[in-house]
């Protein structure tokens, strides 16, 4: 066992040679060092937000689990927030505001932190909106097409869209919001946007939640816009072969012919961040009013929606 120090915080590390990604021989120590290296940029997107932890204590070759409630053995310096549950109970969830927390979580076998779209001081008022672009196959071109259409449509509605590969099969398009509306209103707006695109391009996109009804079309998933739901955190690793990561992009990067949902990994993300600023660094300064966007959306119908995204 060894200790790492982050200011006044000490993190005890153990079993760093345990293999977490069997095909590549990537170890627990490699995962710990990854989160230590990307922590400065990653924490900007985690700060003051509850987390759901996806843990694989014995590596991705063994069964993992999701954990919301803070375990009793977590040290007192790990920040927490009390979350109201649907059944009336209250539970504490982890908040990562320090690099030491990311390192500690990695040592606990956390491969993927999933983040709330709201902050601890107003849990029911999201300041992020997210669309999960879930393709039926492996062709990333349809994901790229959907992301571009969402970019144009959201921009016309007065929002500032940001794009991220998920490290899995698709991409996420996020938009920062001014706080005020609660999740129900935000989700209803997201559903209207998704319906607008699906009606304008019925052969390419769908809002059908059942996979057997999608008929090969890309699923515009807005289900993460709800109280207690999460999205994969920017720069989080995914429990898949190759140790892919969810990585924010500049919109220009989306047009790279070699880009795929798993183009970025544990091995190349730290180098990327040493050579390039985080494309989402200024997201918080681009917050926009949902009310204004709703008003503009109400003026559209499928034909106008199609013209808006193809212009």
C-alpha positions in Angstrom: 0.0 0.0 0.0 1.2 3.5 -0.8 0.0 7.0 -0.2 -0.5 9.9 -2.5 -0.9 13.4 -1.2 -3.1 16.1 -2.6 -2.6 19.2 -0.4 -3.8 18.2 3.0 -5.5 15.0 1.7 -3.9 11.6 1.7 -5.1 8.7 -0.4 -4.0 5.2 0.4 -3.6 3.1 -2.7 -3.5 -0.6 -2.9 -3.3 -3.5 -5.5 -2.2 -1.1 -8.2 -1.0 -4.0 -10.3 -4.4 -5.6 -10.5 -5.5 -5.9 -14.1 -8.7 -3.9 -14.8 -8.8 -4.2 -18.6 -7.7 -7.8 -19.4 -7.3 -7.5 -23.2 -4.9 -4.6 -22.9 -3.3 -5.4 -19.6 -4.4 -2.0 -18.2 -4.1 -2.0 -14.5 -5.8 -0.4 -11.6 -2.7 1.8 -11.2 -3.1 2.9 -14.8 -6.7 3.9 -14.2 -5.7 5.8 -11.0 -3.0 7.7 -12.9 -5.4 8.5 -15.7 -7.9 10.2 -13.4 -5.0 12.0 -11.7 -3.8 13.4 -15.0 -7.2 14.5 -16.4 -8.6 15.6 -13.0 -8.0 19.3 -13.5 -10.2 19.4 -16.6 -12.7 16.8 -15.5 -13.5 18.4 -12.2 -14.9 21.5 -14.0 -17.7 19.3 -15.2 -18.2 17.4 -11.9 -18.0 20.2 -9.4 -21.0 20.4 -7.0 -22.9 17.6 -8.8 -24.0 14.3 -7.3 -22.4 11.2 -8.8 -23.5 7.7 -9.5 -20.4 5.4 -9.4 -20.0 2.5 -11.8 -17.6 0.2 -10.0 -15.6 -2.8 -11.1 -13.4 -3.8 -8.1 -12.0 -6.8 -9.9 -11.8 -5.2 -13.4 -14.2 -5.2 -16.3 -13.7 -9.0 -16.8 -15.9 -9.5 -13.7 -19.4 -8.2 -13.0 -19.6 -4.6 -11.9 -22.3 -2.6 -10.2 -23.7 0.9 -9.8 -23.5 2.7 -6.5 -25.4 5.8 -5.6 -25.3 5.8 -1.8 -22.0 6.8 -0.2 -20.4 3.7 1.5 -19.8 4.0 5.2 -16.0 3.4 4.8 -15.5 6.5 2.5 -13.4 9.0 4.5 -15.0 12.1 5.9 -13.2 14.5 3.5 -15.2 13.0 0.6 -17.9 15.6 0.0 -21.5 14.4 0.0 -25.0 15.7 -0.7 -28.3 14.6 0.7 -30.7 13.5 -2.1 -34.5 13.0 -1.6 -35.7 9.7 -3.0 -39.0 9.0 -4.6 -40.1 6.8 -1.6 -39.5 9.7 0.8 -36.1 8.5 2.1 -32.9 10.5 1.9 -29.5 9.2 0.9 -26.1 10.8 0.7 -24.3 10.7 -2.7 -20.7 11.4 -3.6 -19.6 14.8 -4.9 -16.2 15.1 -6.5 -14.7 18.6 -6.1 -11.1 17.6 -5.5 -8.6 15.6 -7.5 -8.0 13.5 -4.4 -11.6 12.4 -4.6 -11.1 11.2 -8.2 -8.0 9.2 -7.2 -9.8 7.7 -4.2 -12.7 6.6 -6.3 -10.4 5.0 -8.9 -8.7 3.1 -6.1 -12.2 1.9 -5.1 -12.6 0.4 -8.6 -14.7 3.2 -10.0 -14.3 3.0 -13.8 -17.1 5.4 -14.8 -18.5 8.3 -12.8 -22.0 9.4 -14.0 -23.0 12.9 -13.3 -26.3 14.7 -12.5 -27.5 17.5 -14.7 -28.1 19.7 -11.7 -26.0 21.1 -8.8 -26.1 20.4 -5.1 -27.7 23.7 -4.1 -30.7 23.3 -6.5 -31.1 19.6 -7.2 -34.4 19.9 -9.0 -33.3 22.7 -11.3 -31.0 21.4 -14.1 -28.4 23.7 -15.6 -27.6 21.2 -18.4 -29.8 19.6 -21.1 -28.5 16.5 -22.9 -29.5 14.5 -25.9 -28.1 10.9 -26.2 -27.6 10.0 -29.8 -27.9 6.2 -29.8 -27.4 4.5 -33.2 -28.8 1.1 -34.1 -25.6 0.0 -35.8 -21.9 0.9 -35.9 -22.0 3.6 -38.6 -20.8 6.8 -36.9 -21.8 8.9 -39.9 -25.5 8.8 -38.8 -24.4 10.0 -35.3 -22.4 12.8 -36.9 -25.4 13.8 -39.0 -27.8 13.8 -36.0 -25.3 15.9 -33.9 -24.9 18.5 -36.7 -28.7 18.7 -37.1 -29.1 19.2 -33.3 -26.4 21.8 -33.3 -28.2 23.8 -36.0 -31.6 23.5 -34.4 -30.5 24.3 -30.9 -28.5 27.2 -32.1 -31.6 28.6 -33.9 -33.5 28.2 -30.6 -31.0 30.4 -28.9 -29.1 27.6 -27.0 -25.4 26.9 -27.1 -24.8 23.2 -28.1 -21.7 21.2 -27.1 -20.8 17.7 -28.4 -19.0 14.8 -26.8 -18.2 11.2 -27.9 -19.5 8.8 -25.3 -16.7 6.2 -25.4 -19.5 3.7 -26.2 -21.5 3.7 -29.4 -22.8 7.3 -29.9 -22.5 10.9 -28.9 -24.0 13.3 -26.5 -25.1 16.9 -27.3 -25.3 19.1 -24.3 -26.6 22.6 -23.8 -26.1 24.8 -20.7 -29.3 26.4 -19.2 -30.0 29.2 -16.9 -31.5 27.6 -13.8 -35.2 28.1 -12.9 -37.3 25.5 -14.7 -37.4 22.0 -13.0 -36.6 18.7 -14.7 -40.2 18.0 -15.9 -40.2 21.2 -17.9 -36.7 20.7 -19.3 -37.5 17.1 -20.3 -40.7 18.2 -22.0 -38.8 20.7 -24.1 -36.2 18.1 -25.0 -38.9 15.7 -26.1 -40.4 18.4 -28.4 -37.0 19.0 -29.9 -36.5 15.3 -30.5 -40.0 14.9 -31.9 -39.3 17.8 -34.3 -36.3 16.1 -35.7 -37.9 12.6 -35.8 -41.0 14.0 -37.6 -38.8 15.9 -40.1 -36.6 12.9 -40.8 -38.7 9.8 -40.0 -36.5 7.4 -42.0 -33.4 8.4 -40.1 -34.4 9.2 -36.5 -36.8 8.0 -33.9 -37.9 8.7 -30.4 -39.2 5.1 -29.9 -37.8 3.7 -26.7 -38.3 0.0 -27.7 -35.4 -1.3 -29.7 -37.5 -3.6 -31.7 -39.5 -0.7 -33.1 -36.6 1.5 -34.2 -36.1 -0.2 -37.5 -32.4 0.7 -37.8 -33.0 4.3 -37.0 -30.9 6.4 -34.6 -32.7 6.9 -31.2 -32.9 10.5 -30.0 -32.8 9.7 -26.2 -33.9 12.5 -23.8 -34.5 10.2 -20.8 -31.5 11.5 -18.9 -33.2 14.8 -18.4 -34.9 13.8 -15.2 -34.4 14.2 -11.5 -32.0 11.5 -10.2 -30.9 10.5 -13.7 -27.3 10.9 -14.9 -25.1 11.1 -18.0 -21.6 9.8 -18.4 -19.2 12.4 -17.1 -16.8 14.2 -19.6 -13.4 12.4 -19.6 -14.8 9.3 -17.8 -13.5 6.0 -18.9 -16.0 3.3 -20.0 -15.9 -0.4 -19.0 -15.2 -1.6 -22.5 -12.2 -3.2 -24.3 -9.5 -0.6 -25.1 -10.5 1.6 -22.1 -12.3 4.2 -24.2 -13.3 7.6 -22.7 -16.1 10.1 -23.2 -14.4 13.2 -24.6 -15.7 16.7 -25.3 -15.0 17.9 -28.9 -14.8 21.1 -30.8 -17.5 21.0 -33.4 -14.9 21.1 -36.2 -13.5 17.8 -34.9 -16.8 16.1 -35.5 -16.0 16.1 -39.2 -12.9 14.1 -38.9 -13.2 11.0 -41.1 -11.4 8.8 -38.6 -13.5 9.9 -35.6 -15.5 7.3 -33.9 -17.3 7.0 -30.5 -14.2 5.2 -29.0 -11.5 7.2 -30.7 -10.2 8.5 -27.4 -8.8 6.2 -24.7 -6.9 6.1 -21.4 -3.8 6.2 -23.5 -4.4 9.3 -25.6 -6.7 11.6 -23.6 -4.0 12.9 -21.2 -1.8 13.8 -24.2 -4.7 15.5 -25.9 -5.3 17.7 -22.8 -1.7 18.6 -22.6 -1.8 19.9 -26.2 -5.3 21.3 -26.4 -7.6 23.2 -24.1 -10.8 21.5 -23.0 -13.4 22.4 -25.6 -16.1 22.7 -22.9 -14.1 24.9 -20.6 -16.4 27.9 -21.2 -19.7 26.0 -21.1 -20.9 27.7 -17.9 -20.7 31.1 -19.5 -23.0 30.1 -22.4 -26.1 29.4 -20.3 -29.3 30.4 -22.0 -33.0 30.8 -21.1 -35.3 27.8 -21.6 -38.2 30.1 -21.9 -36.8 31.8 -24.9 -35.9 28.5 -26.6 -39.5 27.2 -25.9 -41.0 30.2 -27.5 -38.9 29.8 -30.6 -39.6 26.1 -30.8 -43.4 26.7 -30.5 -43.2 28.6 -33.8 -41.7 25.6 -35.7 -43.5 22.7 -37.3 -41.9 19.7 -39.1 -41.4 21.4 -42.4 -39.8 24.4 -40.8 -37.7 22.2 -38.5 -36.3 20.4 -41.6 -35.5 23.7 -43.3 -33.8 24.9 -40.1 -31.4 22.0 -39.7 -30.6 21.7 -43.5 -29.9 25.4 -43.9 
